[in-house]
Amino acid sequence: MAAPNDGYGQYPPQQYGDQAAGYPEQQAQGYDNAASPPPQTAAGLAAEHGRKKKRAYAAGAFEVAAGANAAVGGQLPGGGQFGAPQPTAPGYGGYPLQDAQPAPYGAAPQPYGVGQPAAAGVGGYQAPDPYYPAPGAAAPVGGGAAGGVAGLTAGFSSMGLGGAGAQQPQQLPAQPRPGPLNQLYPTDLLNQPFNVSELDLPPPPIVIPPNTSVTPSPDANCAPKYIRSTLNAVPTTHSLLKKSKLPFALVIQPYASLHDLDDSVPVVQDQVISRCRRCRSYINPFVTFLDHGHRWRCNMCNLTNDVPQAFDWDAAAQKTVDRWQRHELNHAVVEFVAPQEYMVRPPQPLVYLFLFDVSYAAVSTGLLATSARTILDSLNRIPNADRRTRLGFIAVDSSLSYFSVPKDTDENGETSMLVVSDLEEPFLPVPQELLVPLSECRTSIETFLTKLPDMFVNNQDNGSCMGSALRAGHKLISPLGGKLVVLSASLPNVGYGKLEMREDKKLLGTSKESALLQTASGFYKSFAVECSKNQVSIDMFLFSSQYQDVASLSNLPRYTGGQTWFYPGWNAGRAEDAIKFASEFSDYLSSEIGLEAVLRVRATTGLRMSTFYGNFFNRSSDLCAFPAFPRDQCYVVEVAIDENLTKGVVCMQAAVLHTTCNGERRIRVMTLALPTTTNLADVYASADQCAITTYFSHKAVERALSNGLESARDMLQSKLTELLQTFRKELAGGSMGGGLQFPSNLRGLPVLFLGLIKNVGLRKSAQIPSDLRSAALCQLSTLPLPLLMQYIYPRLYSLHDMPDNAGIPDPETSQIVLPPPLNLSSERFVPYGLYLIDDGQTQFLWVGRDTVPQLLVDVFGVADRTQLHVGKGSLPELDNDFNERVRAVIQKSRDYKSRGVGSIIVPHLYIVREDGEPSLKLWAQTLLMEDRADQGMSFQQWMGTLREKVS
C-alpha cells in the first residue's frame, strides 16, 4: 500500500528533474531551433520573447568568441578546464561527445511495474527509467511481473470497504509473502553514464499485498518524507542481509516543516490511546481486528489486546462514531494528544535564555546589535499561544552580566544589570525576574533590547568566559528546562571550558589533522550530558574571522538535540551578511520545536534497533532523549535482524513523545510496513540509494571523529567496492564483460559516495581550516535527506539557454519551474554561458569569460564584464523578463518547503567571473564533483579505480 503522491520522493515517478516532455529538440540542437509557435497568451508572448533573447545570447557569443564555438549547437566538446578543447574519446563513464549539452529525456517515465524499455532519448543517451531495463541492459533478474501499483489498486477495489456505516471491514487471514516485488534491472555504469536527474526519482516502491492494512486509505503506509528505509524489501534472515553487504537502516525525519501549518498531520484529540500490553506499540493501520472487533492483534508482537470501550464513542457529542474513520487506522503518521499518565510533571513552558557575546570582537563586527535587533523584530514570531513563554538574557565577556527585566505593570521598573565576576562558582544574583514571561514584560523587553547594544558600545574587553556563562545559564533554567542560545564571536578563553588557539596550518591535510577535529576539553561533552538530564538544549551561532574551535563547541548541540550554525568571517557592515543571519535567526526563533522529548523505534519481533545516529543523548539501549526536538534535522537508526522473519510484511514504528510549544503533551507516531523476501535480487532491486548514502554519511562522520578523515574516506571506498563485487558475484553471474554492472535503482551510489569523499567535511586537502571542516561534519550528520543529497551532489543549472517554461510558474501547480539539472562537470560549461551552482548552503552564479553584453545588461544591468561586482552579493531587480526568470530560478532553488523539509538556511549568493578572482573561481569549481580538483580524483578516474578494485 503505497503513500500518496503528495511530496518528496513518492510515486508515481515525476518527470526527470523539472523537464516536461516538451523541448527535446530545442535542447539538443542548440538555440536556433524554434519550437512550434505556442498560443499567443501572455505566457506565450513571454516565451516567444525568451526564445529571441536566447538566440541573441548565443548568436552574440559567436561574435565575441571569434569562432571558437564551432561545435555542435555552439557548444564545445567538453573538457577538464573550462572551455578548453579536449580529446574526444570519453574515459570511464565519460559522456558521449554529442551529449556535451544535457541529453533531454524522452516522454515521461511509465508507472512502476511496466517492464519495457523507455524510448531512447535525443543525444544518444537515455537515463534508465527506474526499475526498467535501460537500453542494452540485461533482462530483469528474479522472474515474474512486478506487482506494481496496478496490483495494489485492484486489491483495494476488491476489498469493498464501506465509508459511513460502522461495519466491520472484511478481515483477511495473515497474507503469505507478497508476490513479485520490484524487478532488478542491471545496467552498465561505464557505458550508461549517470544523469543527475536520477537523484530526484522516488525510492523503489514498497510492494505489500492488498488488504495488509485495515482500511483502504492511501495514507496507511508512511510517506518517504517522514521515514525512508535503505531497503524496501527486508531479508528474512541475518545471513541474507550479511550476504547482501547492504545496510538496513531507517532515515527518520518526524517533521516535514518548521511550522505545523505547512505540514498538517491528523491529530487524535479524544485521548483514547490504544497500545499493545506487551510491546507498547500504538494501534495503527496494520493491526488485525478479532472477536467481532472487540479485540485487536498487535502487528509487532502478535499479542491480542482489548479495544478500549471509548474507541467507538465520542464523549463530547455523546454518540457512537465510525471506527473506520479514526485517524490512527487511516494514517501512518498521526499525533495523539497525551493524557495525564504521559506526564512526569506539568508541560514545561518554552524558555529561551540568550547568551550574548559582548566582547570587543562581537561589538565591533555588529553581532550584538544585529542579534538584539533581530530578537526585537521577532518577538511576535516566537511561539507563545499559551502565554507562558519566558525569555532571559546574559551578556558575556570576561565577566557575566545578568539582566533583571521588570514587569510592564511596574511603574518605576528599569532593567537592572547585575555583574558577576566570580567565574568558578557563578551565583544567581536574584532568583526571580531573570527569566521573564514574554506576555507580561513585552514592553520592558523591547526597551531592554533597544538599549542593549549601547550598553557595550565602547567595550574593549577581549575575554570570553562562555563556559562559565553556560554553567550559569544551566543553573538558571534547569528547574524548568529550555534553550540556551549562544551567540558568540570569540574563542572561550577564560573560566570553565577555556580553549586554546590550536589551529596549525602545517597539520592540515596530514594524518595529524584529525586531532583538530576532536574536542579539546572534556568539559563540553560532560556538561552537555548534564544539560540533557535537566531538559536543557543548546544551540550555537558562531561568528568569527579567527579560530573558534567549532570542533569542541559543537559537542554542546550534539548531545542536547541542538544545532551548530557557523558564519565564518561574518560582518554586519556587509548587508548580505546581516540579512542572511537576521533572516535565519528570525526563522529559528519562530520554529515550533518540541520540548522534553524522547524518540523510540519499535519493530516486528525479530528486528531490533541497534545503533542510533544524530544530535541527541542515547539514554538507554533504544531511547533517544531530546531536551528540545528540532524541526530541521533527521536521524538514522540501524536495524539488526536477530531472528528469522516469518511474516510476509514487517512493521516499524517510531514514536516521539514531546510537549508542544503551546504546552500540550503529544505523541507523534509513524508506522512503516515493508515486505520481506528470501531473494537477494529483491533486496537489491528495492534498495534506496539516497537513504543508503544518508546512512553512510552519518557513519563516515562518526568514523572521521573517532579514527580520522583518511579512515572515513577509505571506509566509503571499500564499502562501495564491496557492494559492486557482491552484485557481480551473486547477481551478475560473475562476468563483467568490460563493464561495471549495478542495479538501475543504485546507479547514483558511485557519484554520491564520490561527492561525500569530496565534501568539505571529508575531502583530502591542506586548504580547509578545521573550523570549516567541523561545521561541515555537523551538516553531514544532521541535514534532512533531500538537503543532504544536494549538499553532497550540488545542483547545476544552465541559465543562458534555459527552456522557455523555466523561471515562470507552472500553470497547473503554480510552482516556479527549474531548468533541467546538469551533471557537475566543467564539460557542461560553455565560455559564453551563465550557470547556477547550488549546494543548499551556498549559491554561485558563474559568468563565462565570453558572455555577451546583452546577457550582462539583462541580468546584471551592466554592459561590460569588468563592471560586474563579483563575490558575495545579490541580483539587481531589473525590469525585464529574463532578469525576473533568473531571480525566480535562484529563489526556487532555495525552496526547501516544496521538498518536504524544514530549514532556516538562506544560502549566500556569490557572483563568479570565469576570468575574475582566482580564489573565488577555485571555490566554485570544488563543487563540480565530477572534475578533478585539489587532491580529489575525477568521476572518470573514480569509476576506473572502482573497476580495477572490483575485477
N, C-alpha and C positions, 0 to 999 in steps of 0.2 A: 504494500500500500504506500504509494509514494506521496511525498509532500507536494503541495500545490505550487504552481508556477508564480510565486509572488515575491521573488527576491533573489538574492545572490545564490548562484550555484544550484538552481533547481531545474528539473526538466519540464517541458520539452526543451531540447537544446536550442540556445539562442543562435542568431546569426553569428558568424565569426566576428569577434570584435563588435564594431558598430556598423559593419557593412550590410546593407541590404543587397539583394541580388540585382543591383540596378546599374552599376557603372563599370563592368569589367573591361569593356573595350577601351573606354577613355583612359582607364588606369594603365592598361598595358601598353597603349600605343602613344603615350606622351600626351602633350597638352593640346595639340591642334585638332584633335578629333572631336568634333561636336556631336553630342548625342542627339536623338530625335528631339524636336522642339517640344518643351513642356507646355501645358496650357498656360495662357498668359494671365495667371493670377498674380498677386503681389509677390508671392513666393517665387513664382515662375520668372517674373521680371528680375528679381534679385539674383536668381540662379543664372539667368542669361548674362546679367551684368558680371557675375562672378566668373563665368567662363571667359568673357572678354578680358577681364583682369588677368586671369591665369595665363591666357595666351600671351598677354603683354609681358608678364613677368618672365616667361620662358623665352619669348622672341627677343626681348631685350638682352637676355643672357647671352644669346649668340653673338650680339654685337660686342658686349662687354668682354666676353671671354675670348674674343677673336678666334672663333672656330675651334676652340679646344674641346667643344662638346659634341663632336660629330659622331656620337654613338647613337644607338637606338633610342628614340624618344628624347633626344637631347641629354641622355644620361651617360655618365662614364661607366666603363666596366669595372667598377668597384676597386677597392684597394685598401691596404693597411693604413696608408696615410691619406688624409682627406684629399680626394680629387686626383691623386697621383695614379696614372695608368699602371695596371698590374698585369702579370701573366694571367692568361685567361683560364688555364686549367684549374678547375676547382679542386681543393685539397680534400681532406677527410670532412665529410659533411658540408662541403662548400656549396654555395648556391650556384645553380647553373647560370651561365653568363646572361642569358636573356632575362633572367629574373633579378637583375640588379634593382629594378623597381619592384615593389612587393607584388607577387602574383595575387590577384584578387581571387576570391573563392567563387566557385560556381554557384548554383542555386542553393537555397537554404538546405541545411542538413536534414535528412529524413528523421522521423521519430525513431527512438530506440527500438532495437529488436528487428529492424529491417536489414537483412543480411546481404544487400547487394552493393557493389562499389559505387561511389559517387562519380558523377561525370568529371572528367579531367578538367582542370581549370585552365585559364589562359596563362601563357608564360611558362608552360612546361612543368609546373609543379602544383599539385593539389594536396593540401594537407589532408590527412585521412579524417573522414568524419569519425567521431568517437565510436569505438567498438564495431567498426565495419572494416572489411578488408580495404586497405588503400590500394591504389593501382599497383599491380605487380606484387601484392602481398600474398603471403601463404593463405591457404584456406583456413577457416576457423578451426581451432583446436577444441575438442570437447563437445561432440555431436549435438544434434537436436536444435530446433529453432528456439530463439530466445523467447522467454516468457513475455517480456516487454510490457508496455502499457496496455496494449490491446487485451492481453490476457487478464490483467487486473480489472479492466473496465467490465469485461464480460463477467468476471467473477462477482463484481458488485451488483450488476444488473440481475444476477440470479439470486441475490440474497433476499430480495423482496422485503426490505425493511420499511415499515410504515413510519410516517412522521409524527402525527399528532397523537394517535391512540397509544396508550401506555402498554402496548402488548409486548410480550417477550420476543426479541428477535430470535430467529432460528439459530440455535447454538449447535455448531458442528463439532464432532469429536476432534481432538487434537490432530492437526494436519501432519501428514507424512512430510518428508523433506520436500522443499519446493522443487518444481520441475526444472527445466533448463534455466540456468542463471545467465549472467552476461557472457557473451561469446568472447573468446580470446582471438584477437587478430594480430599475429606477429607482423611487425614491419621492420624494415632495414633502416637503422638510424643513419647509416652513412649515405645511402642512396635516396632516402626520402627525408630531406632536411626538416628540422623542427621549425614550426612557424609560431610566432609569439601568441597569435590569437587562440591557439590551443589551450593556453592557460586560463582563458575565460570560459572554457567549457564547464558545464556542471560535472560533479563527480559521477562515476558509474551509478546507475540507478539501483535502488535497493529492491530486489525482486523477492517479495514474500507471497505466500499463497493467498488467494482471496479468502475472505472470512477469518483472517487471522485476528482482526480487531472486532470488537463487539458492535461497533456502529460503522456505517459505510462512509464516515467522514473523510474528506480529502486531507484533513489536518491530523489524522490519527497517528501518523509517524513523524518523528522530529525532523524539522527542516534543517538543511545543512548550515544555515546561518547560526544556529544555536549549538548543534553538535555535529561534527564530522568524524567518521571513523576512518582510520587508514585502510581498513579492509571492509568492503560492503558485502563480503561473504566470508563467514568465520570458519576456520578449520575446526573440525570436531575434536582433534587431538593436539596435545602439546607437540608431539613428534612431527606432525604435518606442518604446524606453524614454524617449528625449528628448521624443517627441511626447506621451507619457502624462503627463509632468510629475511622475510618482510616483517616489519614491526606491527604489532597490534596495539593501537593506542587511540584514544579519543581526544579530539581537539574541542574543548568546551568553551563557549562564549555565551554566558547566560543572558546578556543584554545586547540588543542589536542597535541601541542608540543611547544618547546621553539623557534623553527625556522620554518619559512614558508616552507622551502624545505622539511621538514619531514611530512608536512600535508598540501598539496596544496588544497586550496578552490577556486572554479571558481571566476574570477574577471570580473565584468561588467565595461569595460573601457570607454564606449561612453558617460557617464554622463547623460544618459536618465534614469531618475528615476521616475517611476510612483507610486504615493501614493494616498490613499483614501483622498478625500477632507475633510471628516468629522472626521474619527478616526485616520488618518495619518498612517495607516498600509501600508506596502510596498506590491506591486504586488508580487504574489507568486504562486506556483503550484496549489493552491486550490481555486483560484478565478474562476468566470464564465464569459465567453465572450458572449455578446449580440449584436444585431443590426449588423449582418454580421461582427462581430469582431471589430466594431468601438468603442464599449464601454465595460467596464468590471464591474461586480458586486463584491463588497468587501465581502470577506468571513467572515469578523469580524462584520461589522455593516449593511451589505446589501445595502449600498448606491451604486448607479450606477455612474461610472466615465468615462470620455472620455479617450480613449487610446491616448497617445501622438503621434503626427504625425511622430516624428523621431523614433518611436518604431520599425518600419519595414524598416528603412533606414540606410544604413551605410554611414555616412557623409564623412569618409576618402576615401572610394572607390567610392563614388557617385553612389551607386546602392542599389536596394532593397535587403533586407535579409529575410530569412525564420524565421518568428516569432517563430515557434515551436522549433527552435534550440536555442532560447535565454536561457542563464543560469538561469535567475530568474524564468522561467516556468518549468525548468527541475530539479533544485536543491533546496532542502530545506535550505541548507546553502550556502550563496553566499555573495560576498563582492562587494559593489559598490564604484567606485571612485567618491567622492562627488564634485559637482560643487561649485561655489563661495558662493552661499547662505547658505552653511553649515558651513561657517567660520565666526567667530566673528572678528578674526584677522588673519594675515598670519600664516600658520602652524608653531608651535614652534619648535626650534631645540632640539636635545637630549642634556640634560645638566646633568652632574654628578658632584656634589660637595662632595668631600671626607672629612669627619671629623675624623682625626686620633687621637686616644688617645695616647699621648706621655708621660704619667706619668710613674713612676718607674715600676708599675705593667705591663704596656704594653710593655715597652722596655725589661724588664728582662725575660718575657715569650717568647720574639721573635715575638710578634704580629706585631709591627711596621715594622720590617724588612720583615716579610713574606707577609704582605699586600702590602707594597711598591713594593716588587719583583713581586708579582702576577699581580698587575696593569701593571707594566712594561712589563711583558711577554704577557699580554692580550691586549695590545694596538691595535694589528691587528684585534682582535676579536670584539672590541666594534663597534656596527653598526655606519657606517659613510659614507654611499653611497652618501649622498648629500653634504658631506664635510662641514657640519655645526655643527657637534658635538663639544660641549665645555666641558672642564674639569676645575675644581678648587680644591684647597687644603687648608685646615685649620688644624693646629696642636693644640691640646687641652691638657693643664694640668691645673694649677691654673690660667693661663692666656691664651690668644688666640694668635696664630701666623698665620698671613696670608702670602701667598707666591705669589709674583708677577713674573710670568714666562714670559720672553721676547719672541718675535717672532724669528724664526730661522734666518731671514734676518738681525736681529740687530747684527752688528759686535761685539760691546762691551757688548752684553747682558749677564748679570748674573742674576740668580734668586735672588731676594731680599726678606728677611724675615722681616715682619713688625709686631711687637709685640704690642698688645693692652691689657692693664691691667685693664681698666675700664669695669667691668662686668655688671654694672647696665644698662648703655646705650652704648653697644659696637658700636663704629662707624666704617665705612668702611674707611680704611686708604687712599686708592686711588680707585676711581670708576672704572677705566679701568684696564686691564691686570690681574684681579683676576679670571675671567672666560675666559680661552683662547681657541681658536679654535685648535682642535687636529691636523688638517691638516697643519696649518701654524706654529705650535710650537712643532712639533713632537720631534725634536732633543733636544730642551730645556727641554721638559717634561721628556724625557728619562734621561737626565743629572741630573735633579732635583730628580727624583725617585731613582736614583742610590745613590745620596748623602744623601737623607733624613734620613736613619737610623743612619748615623754617626753624624748628627747634634745633636741628643738627646742621644747619646750612654751613656753619663755619667749623665743623668738626674736623680736626686734623689727626684724630686717633687712628692708627693703622692696625690696632689689635682686633681680634675676633675671638670671643670666648663662646663660640656656638655650642660646643659640647656641654658646657655648664648651663647655657641657656636651655638646651634640650632637657637636661635633668630638671631644671626649674619648671619648665613648661609641663613636663610629665607629672611632677608633683602637683601642679595646679589643676590639671584636667583629669588626672587618673580616677578621682571619685566618680566622675560622670562618664569618662571616655570621650573620644572625639579626634579631631585632626590637628596635628602640629604642621603648620605651613611655613616652611623655611624659605626665605628669600635672601640669598647670600651672594656677595661678590668677592669674598676673600677666603683664604685658607684659614680654618680654625687654628690659631697659633698661640692661644693662652688658655689655661684652665684644663678641665677634663677633655679627654679625646684630642689633645693637642697634636697637630700633624706637622711634619717637616716637609720642606720642599725636596722631593726625591726624584723628580723627573731628570733623567740623564740622557741627552741625545745620543751618546755613544752606545747606550744599551738598546736603542730602538732597532728593530729588525734582527736582533740577536736572540739566542736562547734565553738570555737573562732578562729579556723584556717582560716575560711573564710575571716576574716578581713585582713589576709596577702595576699589574692588574689585580694583585692580591690586596686585601685590606692591610693598612699599615698599623692599625691599632685594634686590639681585641675589644675595645670599648664599644665600637659601633655595632658589632653583631650582638654582644651580650645585652646592650641597652635596648636594641630593637626587640629582642625576645621578651625582655621585661615589659616593654610597651605593649606588645601583643597580648600579654596576660591581662593587662588592665584596659583593654579595648582602646588603645591609643595608636592611631595610624600616622605615619609621617610622609609628607610629600616634599621633595626637594626641588626648588627652582634655583639653578646655579648659573651665575653670570660672571665670567671672568676673562680678562685678557691674559692673566697669569695662570700658573698651575694651581689647580683647585683640589686635586686628589678625589676625582669623581669615583675612583675605584673603592676608596674607603667609605665615602659618604653615601654611595648608592646602596650599601648594606641596610641602611635605615628603612627605605621604602621596600627593599626586597623581602624583609621578614615581617612587614606590618601591612601588606596589601596596598602599599603606596606606589608612587612612580617618581622617577628622576627625569627632570627636564633640563636640558643643558643648552645654554646660549653663549657660545664662545665669542669673545671679542665684542660683546653687546654694548651699545652706547645709545642712550635716549636722544642724543644730538642728531642721530640719523633717523629720519621719520619712519623708514621701513622697519628698523629695529623696534622702535617704540610701539608702532601699530601692531606688529606681529605679537609681541609679548602681551600688550593690553588686550588684544582680541582673544588670545589663548587663555590668559588668566581669567578673563571675564567668563568665558565658556566653562572653564574649570570650576569657578565658583557657582555657576548655575546648574551644574550637573547633579542629577538626583541619585546620589550614592546611597548604598545600603549601609546600615551600621550593625555592629556586634553580630557579624555574620559567620556562619560555618557552611562549608560545602562537603557533601558526602556523595559518593557514587556507589550505587548497589547494582548487582547484576545477577543473572540466572545462575543457579547452582552450578559449580564447575568453573566459573570465571571469578577472578579476584583482581582488585585494583592494586597494582604492585608499586608503582613509582609515580610521584606527582611532581610536575614542573610548573613554575610560575612564581609570582610575588605573593607569598603568604607564609604562615608558620604551620608546619605539619604537626598538629598537636598529638595525634595518635596514629596508628598504622593507616587509618583511612579517613581521618578527619582533618580538613584544612581550615585554619582559623584566619578570619579577616576582620580586624577591628573596623575597617571600612571597606565596603565592597565596591570597587570602581566599575564604571560602565564601559571602559575603553581598553580592556585587556582580555587576553584569552589564556586558557590553562590547558596543559596537556597531561593526560593520565594514561600510563601504560597498563595494559590488561594482560594478566597471566592466565593460561589455561591449566587449571590444577587437576581437573578430572575430565574424562571423555564426555563430550556433549552428546546427549541422546535425542534432544529435541530438534525439530526442523527449523525452529526460529528461536534465537536467544534475545533477551532484552537487557538493556542497561538503563539505569535511571539516576540522573543527577538531581540533587535537591539542594537549594540554597535557602537556609533559614536566616532571616535578616529582619531588621527594623527599617521601615522606610523613613525618608527624611521627615515625613509628617507624623511620625510616632506610631505607626501601625506595624504590628508584628506579622510577618508574612512568610510563606514558603513558596518558592518558585520551583516547580517540578518539571523536568524534561525527560521524556521517555523515548528511547530509540530501540526499534526492533530490527534485527538483522538475520538473514538466512544463514544456515550452517551448510558446510559442504565437506565431502571426503575427497574432493578432487582438486589437485594443485592448480590445474588450469583455471578453475572457477576463482580460486583465491587471487591469482594474478590478474584475471580479467576484471575483477571487482575492486582492485586496489586504487586508491585515490592519491594521485601524485602530489597534490597540494597539501593534503593532510600529512603525508609521509614527510614532505620537506619541512613542514612546521615542527613535527616531532624531532627531526634531526637538527633543526635549528636550535631548539631548546637543549638537546643533547650535546651539541657542539659547544654551546656557551658553557655548560657545566664542565665539559672536558677542558675547555680553554682556561677556566678559572682554577681547575684542580691540577691539570697536567701540562698546561701551556698551549700556545697557539699552534705550534707545529703538530702536536699530538691531535688537536681538534681537526686540522686540515687533513692529516693522514687518515683519521677515522672516517671522514666523509668520503675520501677517495677509495679507501679499501671497502667501505660498505657498498658503494656503487658498483665496484668491480665484482664484488661477491654476488650482487643481485644479477648482474649480466651473465656471470658464469653459471649461476644456478639456473637461470632461464634457458641458457644454451644447452646445458647438460640434461635438464629434466623435461623441457617442453619443446625445444627446437631440434631435438634429435641429435644434439652434439655437433652438428655440422654448422659451419659459418658461411662457407662459400664466398669468402672475401668480404662479407658484410658484418653487421653487428645487430643481431636480432633482439627485439624487445617488444612487449605488447604496445599497441597503439595508445592505450589509455595511460601509459607511463612514459611516453616519448619525451615529455618535458623534464624528466628527472635529471638527465645529464646536464642540461643547461641550468637548471635550478641549483644543483649541487655546485656547479662552477660559480654561479652567482653568489652562493653562500661563502665559498672559499675566497672569492674576490671582494666580499663585502668589507667595508671599513673595519668592522669588528674583528675579522679573522684574517684579512689579507696580509701576505708577507710583504713588508715594506719597512724602510728605515725613515719614512717621512711622516708617519702618523703619530701625533702626540698621544700619550697614554690616556689623557682625559677624553679625547675624541673617541678613542677605541672603547674605553669603558662605557661611555654613553651609548655607543652603537651596540655593545653587548646587551645593555638594558633593553634596547629596542628589539633586538633579535629574540629576546626571551619574554616579551610581553605583547607585541603588536598583534591585533586581530588578524586572522588568516588572510583576508583579501589585501590588507595593507602590508602585511609581511611579504606576500608574493611580489608586490610592486617594489618593496624596499630591496628585495633580493634580485629581482629582474625588472629594472625600471621600465617605464613606458616611453616609447619614442614615436612622435607623430610628425609627419611631413606636412607643413602648413602652406607652403607656396603653391602647392598643386592639390590641395585637399578637395575631395569631391564636393559638388555643389550643395549637397544637403548637410555637409559638416559645418558646425558652428551655428546652426539655426535649430529651433525646436522641431522635434518630430511631430507631425500633425496628429498622430494617434496618442503618443504618450506625453506630449508637450515637454519632454526632456531634450536638452541640447544633444545633438548627435556629434560624436567624436570621429575624427578621421580614423581609418584602419590603422592599428598599431603596426610598427615595423620592428624587425629584429634589430638587436642592439649591436650594429656593426657599422663601421665607417664606410663599408661598401654601399650602404644605403644612402650616403650623402652625395649631393652634387654641389659644386662650388657656388652656384647661384641660388642655393636653397635657403629656406627658413624652417627650422626644426624646433620642436619642444621635447626636451628630455626631462622626465619627472619620476623621482623615486618616492614621492609621497612626503618627503621631508624637505626636499629642495627641488626647484624647477630651474632648468636652463633654457633660455631662448637663444638658439645658435644661429648666427647670421653668417652666411657663407661669404668668402672673400670676393666673389664676383656678383653679389646680389645687385639687381638692377635698381637704379634710382627710384623708379616708380613704386617698387615694393617698399623701399625705405620711407618714402613720403606717405604712402597709405598706412603703414603700420606704426611708424615712429614719428612721423611729421618732420623728418629731416631728409635732405636730398643727397647728402654725402655721408658715406660710411664713417669718415673721420669725425663727424659731428655727433656720432652716436654715443650716448652716455652708457659706458659698459660697467659691469659689476652689479651689485645689489640695487634693485630699482623696481619700477612698475611701468606698465604701458600707459602712454597718454590716451585719454578718451578723445578720439578724433571722429569727426562727423563723416565717416564713410563706411560702407558695408563691410569691407574686408577687415578693417580695424575692429569693428564690432564682433565679427566672427572669430578672429584670433583671440580677442579678450574672452569671448564666450567659451572657447576651447580650453584656455588656460584655467578659467574658473571651473568648468565642468570636470576637468582632470583632477581638481581638488575635492570633488563632491563625494565624500565617503558615505553620506546617508544613503545614496542610491545603491551602495554596495552592501547595505545591511550591517554597517558597523558604526560605532560611536568613536569620535576622535576630536581632540581640541586643536590638533596641529594645523597651522596655516603656513604652508611652505613659503620660504623666501623665493623670489624670482630673480635670477641673475641673467643679465644680458651679456652674451659672449660673442665677440667678433672672432672669426676664424683667423684673421691676421692681426688680432689685438693682443691684449695682456696674456703672456705665455702661461703664467701660473693658473689663471682662471680657465684658460683653454684646456690645460692639462687636467684640471679637476673635473671639468665636464666630460673629458674623454675617459676618465676612470669609470664612468657609468656605462660605457659601451662594453658590456660584459664579454661580447664575442671577439673583441680585439685583444691584441697583446698589449699589456700595459704594466709599467713598474716591473715587478718580478713575476707577474702572473702570465700564464700561457693563454693563447687564443683558443677559441672554441674548436677550431680545426685541430690544433695541437692536442687539446684535451681529448677529443674523440680518438685521435691517433694513439695517444697514451693508453686510453681505456682498451682500445682494440688489442694493443700489444699485451696488456696485462691479462685480458680475457683469453687470448689464444696462447 
